[in-house]
Amino acid sequence: MLFNADWFFGPEFEERLAEARRRCALAHHPALESGKADGNKDFKDFVGQLETRTVIYLRDGFSYEVKELIPRKTTTSLTFECTPTDEAYKVGSFVVTIPYDDIIRVEIFAFHPREKPEDMPAIKGFGGPHAAPSRPKRGEERPPRLEAAD
């Protein structure tokens, strides 16, 4: 799939958000037939209460959770506020700009606020504890010095 400005700011993104909400609501109302669900007041009320999360995956293996899309004049890159996962970064705001060509997948997750997942997905493009590269300790970097025997 090719992602571009039209996909995010046109009807496709909104249609996918609506579809995720609809499918979540159908899962919570299994007795309703899919074709008749939209006419059910409880169903419609439930859909209106649902929240969504959007995660963007990039070619380099990084991923970001979108907090809010930011419209820009350019059509070559996507700009958005990122949802930080590391507590230390939650005090500020991160605005991310990525080329559309680097986006390989977009996931949208719909849920009811009272069932909100406690754990956030591991977002590699941002914060969080990363394993430091394995480095030898200072004493292990070089062989021990052999003192010249007199």
Secondary structure by P-SEA (a helix, b strand, c coil): ccccaaaaacaaaaaaaaaaaaaaaaaaccccccccccccaaaaaaaaabbbbbbbbccccbbbbbcbbbbcccccbbbbbbbccccccccbbbbbbbbcccccbbbbbbbccccccccccccccccccccccccccccccccccccccc
